[in-house]
Amino acid sequence: MSQTRLHATQVLYQVVHKQQHLKQAMVQHVPKQLPEQDTAWIQHACYVSLRNHFSLQKRWQKFIEKPLKDKWLGELLTLSLAQKFHMSTPDHAIVDEAIKAAKKNKKSWASGLLNKVLRLAMNDLDFKAEDEPAKYEHPQWWIDLLKKDWPKHYQHILTANNQKPPLWIRSRDTQKTYAGQPHPQIKTAWLLDDNKASTSSALLRGQFSVQDAAAQLAAEILSPQAGEFILDACAAPGGKSCHLLEKQIGIQLDILEKDAQRLKSIKQNLTRLNLHANRVIHGDATRPDQWFAGKPYDKILLDVPCSAAGVVRRNPDIKLARKPEHLQQLTALQEKILQNIAPLLKPEGWLLYVTCSVFRAENERQIKKFLATNPDFSEVKLDYNEVVECLHGVQIITGTNQMDGFYYCLLKKNP
């Protein structure tokens, strides 16, 4: 088992200190020949460690006299305490395997430190999170921004972010029932009781797709009609594209994605579901002059790159990787995409602006800025039970009816 600890610590080190995405770190630093159960353990241990990283770090830092220079060792301590407080691993096994993992990584010198600090931290049952990052398991800047944006909802959002995500599916057959709960408004959405369904043969056969109910609202709002010419920009991994094609067979859909690797995932999803787009375009949403064929669109789905602050429970590495300056870069990119894609819409056409974020800077403030400089567009009001109305558009607060956090604003091009 020390080998699994070694690989898990390396993954955590890459995520926390090298800003590598968790999924990429898993691919690069977990050997493919490992037994499936060991790989599953590593993934679970990393998710748990990242969800609770701030408090776990505080637990071991309490018993270190000087700041620990060896960052890898710090992640081994964090991982070890995750096993104690969140994974029900016996104390003796935690200490023994941590020391063995350190030795495998040529850090035998750390054996005494690991033994001492882990035993003290594991027996410190009076530990209390005294600062907000340790209490809420988020960086301070993130907490402060949520307090400002959502004074009534910020605690709910932070709590939901730290929970294990539920399994929502999008069913192709709205008459079919599943072991779980149907969404009250979205007929294709089911909240399943069994998480194993995400690897079932029914998924592989295309009977359903894994997609959060909040994300399924996009196709509901856009309401594709037969014969319409529609663009899905920034489309990877293609869940919303496929939903549009499933919802209305008779549409012409152009699918746009800048990232060549992520474009492959769109094509794989289309193949699995036996769906056909008009064009699958490898192109940049800020440069339509390079790929736009000249025929304006009836409707545009614009799911822009964002902080992903509404899907942290599915990607706990985000809260450690994101920095305030990233938000500034993203809002500048969002503005550029919106300004360049909007002219491709027909008069009286619809543009649906979407993010999986809860930060107002990426959402209503983007729309406010856009409407101020584009008088030929106006907002179409949305009416759904599970949303909070914003200055422009609506917000699904993370955790509402167990959904992810999503923002939607429907714009119409005036004739």
Sequence and secondary structure as in RCSB ss.txt:
>XXXX:A:sequence
MSQTRLHATQVLYQVVHKQQHLKQAMVQHVPKQLPEQDTAWIQHACYVSLRNHFSLQKRWQKFIEKPLKDKWLGE
LLTLSLAQKFHMSTPDHAIVDEAIKAAKKNKKSWASGLLNKVLRLAMNDLDFKAEDEPAKYEHPQWWIDLLKKDW
PKHYQHILTANNQKPPLWIRSRDTQKTYAGQPHPQIKTAWLLDDNKASTSSALLRGQFSVQDAAAQLAAEILSPQ
AGEFILDACAAPGGKSCHLLEKQIGIQLDILEKDAQRLKSIKQNLTRLNLHANRVIHGDATRPDQWFAGKPYDKI
LLDVPCSAAGVVRRNPDIKLARKPEHLQQLTALQEKILQNIAPLLKPEGWLLYVTCSVFRAENERQIKKFLATNP
DFSEVKLDYNEVVECLHGVQIITGTNQMDGFYYCLLKKNP
>XXXX:A:secstr
 HHHHHHHHHHHHHHHHH   HHHHHHHHS TTS HHHHHHHHHHHHHHHHTHHHHHHHHHTT SS    HHHHH
HHHHHHHHHHHS   HHHHHHHHHHHHHHTT GGGHHHHHHHHHHHHT TT    SHHHHHTS HHHHHHHHHH 
TTTHHHHHHHHTS   EEEEES TT   SEEE SS TTEEEES GGGGGSHHHHTTSEEE  HHHHHHHHHH   
TT EEEEES TT HHHHHHHHH TT EEEEEES HHHHHHHHHHHHHTT   SEEEE  TT GGGT  S  EEEE
EEE     TT TTT TTHHHH  HHHHHHHHHHHHHHHHHHGGGEEEEEEEEEEES   GGGTHHHHHHHHHH T
TEEEE    TT EE SSSEEE TTGGG   EEEEEEEE  
